[in-house]
Amino acid sequence: MSGATVNAAAVSTGSWEELVTSALLGTDRRPAAGRPEELLDAAATQTLRRRAGLVPATAGVRPQPAPPDERPALPEAARRRLGMLLADRSAPAHAGGRRGSAPDLGELLPQWLAVANERGLRAPSALLPALLDAARARTDLRPQALAFAGPCGLWLARLNPEWRFALRGASGSAVLPDPGDAESVQLLWNEGLFAERVALLGAVRAYDPEAGRALLAATWATERAEDRLMFLDSLRDGLSAEDEPFLEGALADRSRNVRATAAELLSALPGSALAGRMAQRAMTCVSLDRTGDGTLVAVEAPHECDAAMQRDGVAPRPPAGRGERSWWLGQLVESAPLGTWPARLGGRTARDIVALPVADGWGEELHAAWCRAAVRQRDAEWSRALLGAPSAPPGEGVGTASLAERAKLLSILGEDERADWVARFISAHGLSEAFQLLGVCVVPWAGALGRAVVDALEIARDAGSYPWSFSGVMGLAERCLDPSESPRLEALTATPPEEEGASPGAGGYWAEAFQRLVATLRLRAAMREELSS
């Protein structure tokens, strides 16, 4: 036998690990490995042996078939449109900060999903993986995407760890049992995923509030603290006086967050015992002072936070930079029924009370607490009083100057009244402070609100500023402006002549922004038509 043959035979008998080591080090550093071609021959031989010797793995258990989804299928044009929207995985951008006149497809996907869910349409099976991938990448898409994916999407998510978010975040409503089927309800409550249990609790409460409370009470003591908090938070929908005994019991919960949430819910029930206790405390702090030249609201903040106050949800330690007494006062006033104050403050209406001067610089703290109370108790009269006149300069008129508080107060009013207030605010003050307020208006913006936004955008353009100074509002306009406003915007798509002293190139940038806005509105109109055909 020749030396080469001996070497090849020796190499071929080496283990796979030895061959890998020789290949990594090189045959010149491991003479026993033979020549490079001999090493390759040996590797080919060993590869064949390894493959031939593989034992087939035991077949896994086949998953159960996906549950049926009885919703109507998408029209073909809408299915193609969804495929295009899902294929555009670019990160969302603020409209005013982008260049070019093409619509941002990523920003249109949430709207498409909202309309599809309105129509009660079924997601195409072939697009479910792309839909779940999009929802994994963008948390803002998840509620709409998971509702559209339905039971098949939830079934598919169980088979891929990357889609595990859907198992906790999905509503599961499409596969809930009949709320009147006690046996099926109990089975899902005992064995279902957390998201399914939350959805089940909501469905049962809507069908039979007493049965919903009984379902929760039966397992309350064994639930995890974070789950108790979420279950308690779900009681906001349909909250009623009948929930008071259960919530009073939750005031003694071992979790501080659960106790605080129970106290907040009880304070949203003006007739509850907790609301009465808070009213008694708050009235000792706020009163009328007629000793001077005019009537004032006098404030004497609490000097301590006793155990009874803490049991009723008053947090004793303030956040950094906040004084203890003002912190305690705010919690008492926001938890007291708003009906407390007319009798306490001379029989005045909410509007008259808000207009009263407040002594010793307590006005901002007191009004902020009343704002929180109005939102919590969903009191439209107090919301109007605290909003003040939309034409008044912020900080100078009656009511709150905080845009965040105003946005929350607006959410309590009816859709038409809300839109009218914001339209008048924009007409008086322009768009620079309107972003938060527009965010609570019902989509699409139509009528006076749509006209006010378009007019304000034209004024901003004519003022010579750049469109990215209004990027937030432009982005909202693309998503929220009624498509019927596009003809009014056509005249703004041309590049205006550059005026002396204007920002260089601003006219061209505005033309691009308006072209993109018009194109987006037309595309939104086409999407709605496709989903309706």
PAZA-406401 format. One record per residue: x, y, z of N, C-alpha, C in turn; residue in one letter. Coordinates in steps of 0.05 Angstrom, whole numbers, plus 5000, padded with zeros to 4 digits. Example, Ala and Ser with C-alpha at 12.3 -4.5 7.8 and 13.67 -1.06 7.14 Angstrom:
% residues 2
526448865156524649105156526449345156A 525749555142527349795143525850015157S 
***
This chain:
% residues 533
501749765000500050005000501850255000M 501150444983502750684981502350865005S 504251055009504051245032501551415030G 500851495005498451665002495951515010A 495851255002493551085009493351055038T 495651005051495650965081494651225094V 495651455085494751705097491751755093N 490751695069487851735064486251555081A 487151305085485651115102485651215131A 487951315140488151415167486351655172A 486351825152484652065154481751985155V 480951795138478051725136477051595161S 478851485177477951345201477751545225T 478751795221478551985243475752065249G 475252165273472652255280471952525266S 469352585266468452835254469753075268W 469953065294471253285309474153315301E 475653095297478453115288478653235261E 476853155243476953275216476453575217L 474553665234473953945236476354095247V 477653975267480054105279482254135258T 482753915242484753925222484154135201S 481654165193480854365173481354645184A 480754685210481154945221484055025224L 485754825233488554885237490154885211L 489354715192490754685167492454435167G 492654295144494054035143497054075146T 498054325141500954365144501754365174D 499854425192500354425220499654165233R 498153995218497553725229498253525207R 500753435207501653255185500052995184P 498952905206497452655206494852685190A 494152925184491652965169492052915139A 494552885130495052835102494853085086G 494653045059494453275041491653395042R 491353655034488753775034486553615020P 487353504996485253354981484453104996E 486352985010485652745026483752815049E 484253055061482453135082479553185071L 479353305048476753355036475353095029L 476952895019475752635013474652505038D 476252525060475352405085472852545096A 472752805092470452955102467952875087A 468252835060465952745044464952475053A 466952295058466152025067464652035094T 465752195113464552205139461752345138Q 461552545119458852675116456852475107T 457552305088455752095078454951905100L 456851825116456351635138454451765159R 454952025165453252155185450352185175R 450052255150447252285139445852015138R 447351805129446151545127445351425154A 446851515175446351405201444251565218G 443151775206441151925222438651765227L 437751785252435251645259432951855257V 430851795243428651985240427552065267P 427052325271425852415296423052325299A 422152305324419352225329417552455320T 415552385306413652585296412252725319A 412152995317410753145338407753125335G 406353205356403453205355402453425337V 400753355319399653565301397853755316R 398154015311396354205325393454165317P 391754245335388954235329388354435306Q 386354385290385754575268385054845279P 385555045264384755325272381755335275A 380855495295377955525299376755665275P 374255625270372955765247372656055252P 372756205231372256495232370056555212D 367656615222365356645205364956915193E 366857095197366657365186366857355156R 365657545141365857545112368757595103P 369357475080372057515069372457795058A 374957875056375558135045374958145015L 373958365005373858394976376658384964P 376858294939379558244927381258494926E 379958724919381558974917382659044945A 381059004966381959064993384158875001A 384058624993386158435000388758514987R 388658604962391158694949392258944963R 390459124971391359364984392759295011R 391559105026392859025051395558905046L 395858745025398558635019400558855014G 399759065000401559294994402259435020M 400359485038400859625062402659465081L 402359205081404059035098406859005087L 407059035060409759015048411459255053A 410059485059411559735065412159735095D 414559645103415259615131416959855140R 416860075126418460305134417460415160S 419260525176418460635202416660875198A 414660905215412861145212414361395217P 413561605203414861865205412862085207A 413562305220411662535220411562645192H 409162695184408662785156410263035149A 410163235166411463485159414463465157G 415663265169418563235168419563065145G 417762955129418562785107418762955082R 420262855063420362985037418862815017R 418162934994416662784974413762814977G 412262744956409362774957407862504959S 409362284962408162014964406961974992A 404561854995403461795021405161605037P 405061615063406461425080404661185085D 405260965071403460735073403460615101L 405660635115405760535143403760675161G 403260925156401361075172398461025164E 398060915140395360855131394460585140L 396260405148395460135157393660145181L 394160305202392260305224389460395216P 389260585197386660665188385260445172Q 386760305156385660085140384559875159W 386059805180385159605199382659695214L 382559955221380160055235377660025218A 377860095193375460075175374759775171V 376759605167376259325163374859205188A 375659285211374359185236371559305238N 371159555230368459665229366559505212E 367659415190366059255171365758965180R 367258875200367058605209368158395190G 370358465176371458295155373658105166L 374057885152375957675160378657725148R 380757675163383457705152384157475134A 385457515111386257295093388357125107P 388056865106389956685119392856725110S 393156775084395856795073397357045083A 395857245092397057495102397357505132L 396357295146396557305176399457325186L 401357175175404157195185405157485182P 404757605159405657885155404258075174A 401658025179400158195197401258175226L 401857935235402957895262405758005264L 407357985243409958105243409758415246D 407858535231407458825233406658905261A 404858745273403958805301406258765321A 408058575316410358535334412158775333R 412558885309414359115305413259375315A 410559405315409359655322407059605343R 407559685367405559635388403059795383T 403260025369400760185364398860035346D 399859835330398159685312396659455326L 397659375349396759115360393759095365R 392459285379389659245384388059195358P 388459375338386959335313387859085298Q 390459035297391458805282390458545294A 390458515320389658275333386658235331L 385158455332382258425328381658335299A 383158435280382758355252383658065247F 385957995260386957715257384957515267A 383457585288381357405299382457145310G 380656945312381456695324383756545310P 383856575283385956445268388656565275C 388756825278391256955285392156875313G 390356845332391056755359392056465358L 390756305342391656025339394456015327W 394956175307397556175294399756285313L 399056475330400956595348402056395368A 400456185374401255985393403555805382R 403955815355405855645342408555785337L 408756045343411156185338411856355362N 414156305375414856455399415056765394P 415756845369415957125363413357275364E 411157125363408457245364407157205391W 408757145411407657095438406157325449R 406857575441405457805451402457795446F 401657655425398857645418397257485439A 398557295452397157125471396357275496L 397857485502397157655525395657905517R 396057995493394858245485392358215469G 391657975459389357945442386757955459A 384658045447382158055462380957785464S 381357615443380257345444377257355441G 376057575435373057595435371757425415S 373257365393371957205372371556915380A 372956825401372656545409371556515437V 370256725447369056705474366556535473L 365956395495363456245496361156435500P 358756335496356356495502356356565532D 356056825539356156905567354056765584P 351956665571349856525587350456235591G 352556125578353355845581355255825605D 354055775629355655785654357955595654A 357455355644359555145645361955225627E 361455325603363655405585365055645595S 363555835607364756075619366655995641V 365755815659367455735682369955595672Q 369655425651371955285641374055475630L 373255675614375155865603376256035625L 374656105644375756275666377856125682W 377555865685379455705701381955645684N 381655605658383955505642384855685620E 383555905615384256075592386656245596G 387656355574389856545575388856795589L 390756955599389957195614388257375596F 389057425571387557605554384757495549A 384457235547381857115543380157155568E 381357135591379857175616378957465620R 380657655612379857935614377457985595V 377657885570375557915551372957775561A 373357545573371057395583369657545606L 371257665624370057825646368458055635L 369458195614367958415603365358315590G 365458095576363057985562360957905582A 361857765603359957675624358757915639V 360358115645359358355659357258495641R 357758515615355858645597353258485596A 353458225598351058045597349558045624Y 351158015646349957985673352058095692D 351858345700353958465718354358305744P 352258205755352558055780354157795776E 353657665753355157415747358057485742A 358657715730361457795725362857845751G 361557985770362858025796363357765811R 361357585809361657325823363957165811A 364257175785366457035771369157135782L 369457395784371957515793372457455823L 370257475838370557445867371457155874A 370556965858371056685864374056615864A 375656755847378456695845380256925854T 379057135864380457385870382957335888W 382557175909384657145929387056995917A 386656835896388856675885390156805861T 389157035851390257165828392857305835E 394657335816397157485820396457785822R 398157935836397558215841397158375815A 398958325795398758465770396258395755E 395358145758392858065745390358175759D 390558185786388358315801388058605792R 390258735788390159015779388859045752L 389558875734388358885707385358815707M 384658615723381858545725380258775737F 381358895758379959125771379659355751L 381759405735381659625716379459575695D 378959315689376959255669374059315679S 373759365705371159425716370259705709L 372059865698371360145690368960145671R 368959965652366659945634364259835649D 362159985649359759895662359859925692G 361660095703361860135732359260235743L 358360125765355760205777355860175807S 353860275820353660275849353759985860A 352859795843352859515852355659405855E 357659535843360459445846361659545872D 360359715887361559845910362459645931E 360859445940361759265961364359115953P 364559025928366958885919369359075920F 368959325911371159515911371959605939L 370059625957370659685985372459465996E 371859215990373558995999376359015988G 376559115963379259135950380959355963A 379659535978381259745992383159626012L 382659376021384459246040386359046026A 386559066000388358875985391258915993D 392758705991395658715999397258865978R 396258915954397759075934396959365935S 398959545938398359825939397059925913R 397859825890396659915865393759825862N 393159585873390359495872388659675890V 389759735914388259915932387760185919R 389760295906389460565894387460555872A 387460345856385460325834382660295844T 382360125865379660095878378660365888A 380460515901379560775911378860965889A 380260965867379661135844376961065832E 376360805830373760725819371560795837L 371960775863369860845882369361145881L 371461305877371061595876369661675851S 369561505831368061555806365061505810A 364361385833361561345840360761555861L 359561775853359061995872357461915897P 355861695894354261615917355561405935G 358061345930359461135946360161245973S 360561055992361461146019364161276018A 365961176001368661296000368461585989L 366761625969366461895958365362085980A 363561975997362562136019364662206039G 366362016046368562066065370462276053R 371062256027372862446015371562726014M 368962736010367662996009367863136037A 367462976058367663096085370463206090Q 372563056081375263156085375763406068R 374863396042375463616024374063866033A 371663846044370164086053371564226077M 373064076092374564206114376964366103T 377664326078379964456066379164686048C 376764696038375864896018373365026028V 373365296028370965436038370965716025S 368765866030368566146021369766336042L 371066546033372166756050370967016041D 369167136059367867386052368967616069R 371267576082372267776101373468016087T 374267986062375568216048373668376032G 374768506011373068665994371268495976D 372168265969370568085951370567805962G 368967635949368767355958371067195945T 372467045962374666875953374166585961L 375466405948375566125957378066095974V 377666025999379865986018380565686019A 383165636021384165366021385965326045V 385465116060387265026082387864736077E 390264686066390964406059391364236084A 390963966081391363786104394163806116P 394263766142396863776156398063506160H 396463296155397463016158395862836139E 397062606134395662396119395362156137C 393062136151392761926171392061656159D 391861456176391461186166388861156151A 386761296160384161276147384361386118A 385761606115386161726089387661536071M 389761406081391261226066389660986057Q 387960886075386160656068384360736045R 383560986044381761076023383261155998D 385761085996387261125971388961365969G 389161525990390961765990393761675993V 395461725973398261655975399761855993A 401161756013402361946032404862086022P 406361956004408862075995408462215968R 409162465966408762605941411062545922P 410662595896412862565876414962785882P 417362745871419562935874418663215865A 419363405881418763685874415963775882G 414363605894411563675901411463685932R 410063885943409763905971407663705982G 408063616006406263416018403363526020E 403063756030400363856035398763906009R 400064015989398664045964398063785951S 399763585954399363315944396963185956W 396663215983394363095997391863245989W 391963505988389563665980388563585953L 390363555934389463485907388063215906G 389063025921387762765922384962765935Q 384762925955382062945968380063075950L 380763305937378863445921378163285896V 380063155883379463005859377662755865E 377662665890376062435897373362505909S 372862755914370362845925368262885903A 365762815906363762865886363563165879P 363363225854363163505846360663635856L 358663475861356163585873356463695900G 358763645912359463755939359664065938T 360664175916361564445917359464665914W 357364635898355364845898354164915925P 353564715941352464765968354564885986A 357064785983359264886000360065165994R 359765245968360665505960358465695951L 356365705968354265915965352265855944G 351765615936349665545917350365625888G 352865675883353765755856353865525837R 353665595811353965385790356965325786T 357465115772360265035766361765265753A 360565395733361865615719362465845738R 360665905757361066125776363266055796D 363365795804365365715823368165735811I 368465645786371065655773371965945769V 370066125766370766405762371666545787A 371066435811371866565836374866565839L 375966785849378866785855379466605879P 381866495879382666315900384966435915V 384766435942386666575958389366425960A 391466585966394066485973395366305952D 394766345926396066205905395265915902G 392965825913392165545911390365505886W 389965695870388065665847388865455828G 391365445820392265245800391864965811E 392664915836392364655849389464575851E 387764755859384964695863383564635836L 384164805816382864765790383864505777H 386464435780387464185769386063945782A 385563955808384163735821381263725812A 379963955808377263945797377163835768W 379263895753379463775726379563465727C 381163365745381363075748378762955757R 377363095775374763005784372762995762A 372663215745370763225723371162995703A 373762935698374362715679373562445692V 374262415717373662155731370662115733R 369162325739366262295743364762355718Q 366162415696364962465670362762675672R 363462895683361463115688361863325666D 359863345648360163525626359863815634A 358163875655357864155663360464265675E 361764115692364264205703366464215681W 366364025662368364025641368164285625S 365764375618365364625603366464855619R 365764865645366665085662369765105664A 371064875667373964865670375364905643L 374064845621375364905595375565195590L 373565345598373465635592372765685563G 372865935555372166005528374465935509A 373965815486376065745468377565985456P 376166215456377466455444379266595464S 379066535490380666675510383566585509A 385466765510388266695510388866505534P 390266285529390866095550392266235573P 391266185598392466305621391166565630G 389466685612388366945619385366925624E 384066725613381166695617380566515641G 377966485646376966305667377466015658V 378165845676378665565669381565495669G 382165245662384965155662386465235637T 388965305641390765375618392265135608A 392164905622393664675614392464535590S 393964505568392964375544392364085550L 393963945566393463665573390863635588A 390363815607387863805622385463875603E 385864065586383664135567382963895549R 385063755540384563525522382863315537A 383463265562381963065578379063165583K 378763415589376063525593374463515567L 375663565544374263555519373163275514L 374663075523373862795517371162725531S 370362885551367862835565365462945549I 365963145532363763265517362963095493L 360563155482359663015459361363075434G 361262905414363062925391362763205377E 360263285373359863535358360863775375D 360263775401361064005418364064015420E 365363785422368263765423369563885398R 368563795375369663895349369264195346A 366964295355366364585352368264745370D 368764645395370464795413373364805402W 374364585392377064585381377264755356V 375164745339375164915315375365215322A 373865295343373965575351376665645364R 377865455378380465495390382565535368F 382465375347384365395325383965665310I 381465735306380865995292381966225308S 382066205334382966425351385966425355A 387166185357389966165365391766025345H 390665925323392365775304392965495313G 394965375300395565085304397765025324L 399265235332401665185348401065035374S 398665065385398064935411395664745408E 395064665383392564515379393064215377A 395564125377396063835372394563655392F 394863705417393563535437390563545435Q 389563785430386663815428385463665404L 386863675382385963535358385963235362L 387763135379387962855383385562725396G 383862885409381462775422378962805405V 379262925382376962965364376362715348C 373862665344372962425329373762455300V 374762235289375662215261373262115244V 372962225220374462425207373662705215P 375562895214374963175220373263285197W 370863365203369163465182368063735190A 366563855172365164105178367064325187G 366164465209367664695218370564625226A 370964395238373664315247375464275224L 374564135203376264095180376964355166G 374964535164375464795151377464955168R 377164945194378965095212381865005209A 382264735207384964625203386164715177V 384664685155385664755129386265055128V 384465225139384965515139387565575155D 387865445178390265505194392765415181A 392765185166395065105151395765305129L 393765415116394265615095395465865107E 394465945130395566185144398466135152I 399065885162401865825170403665835146A 402665735123404365745098404866035090R 402766195090403066475082404866635101D 405066535126406766675145409766635139A 410366445121413166405113414666215129G 413366065147414865865163415265605147S 416765425157417165165144415064965154Y 414264775137412064585145412864405168P 415464355171416164165193415764295220W 415264555221414464685246411764585255S 410264475236407564375242407364075235F 409563935239409663645231407563475245S 407063535271405163375286402363415275G 401563665270398963715259398663615231V 400763645214400563535187400263235187M 401663095205401362805208398462735216G 397362885235394662835243392662885220L 393163105205391463165183391362945162A 393662825157393662595138391962365148E 391962325174390462095185387562165190R 386962415196384362485208382562675191C 383762825173382163015158380162865140L 377762965138375762835120376762855092D 376762635077377562645048376062845031P 373662915040372063105025373363385025S 375463425043376863685043378963705021E 379563485007381763494988381363694965S 378863744955378563954934379464224944P 378964294970379864554981382864574983R 384164344985387064344988388464354961L 387064294939388364284913389764544906E 388464774913389665034907392265074922A 392764924943395164964959397464784950L 397064624930399164434921401164564902T 400464804892402364944875404365094891A 406765134881408865274895408365574893T 407965714915407366004914409866164908P 409566404897411966574893413266634920P 415866644919417366694944417366994951E 416167054973415967334982418567424994E 419067684993421467795005421367755035E 423567655046423767605075422667335084G 421567175065420566915072422866715076A 422366495090424466295094425166175067S 427766145060428566045034427365765028P 426065745005425065484997422565395011G 421465555030419165465046416765405028A 416365565007413965524990414065244977G 416365164967416664904955416164674974G 417164704998416764505019413764475026Y 412364715028409564705034407964575011W 408764634986407464504963407664204964A 410064104971410463814974408663704995E 408563845018406963745041404063735034A 403063945019400163935012399663724990F 401563684972401163474952400963204966Q 402663154986402562905000399962875015R 399063095027396463095042394163025023L 394063155000391963094981392062804972V 394462704965394762434956393862234978A 394562295003393762125025390762115028T 389462355027386562365030385162205008L 386162224983384962074961385361774965R 387661694975388161414980386461305002L 385961465023384161385045381361345034R 380461525016377761495005377661234988A 379761174973379760934957379760684975A 381160694997381260465015378460405026M 377060615034374360575045372460455024R 372860555000371060454978371660154973E 374260084973374959804968373859624990E 373859715015372959555037369859535038L 368559715023365659715023364459565000S 366159494980365059374956364359084960S 
***
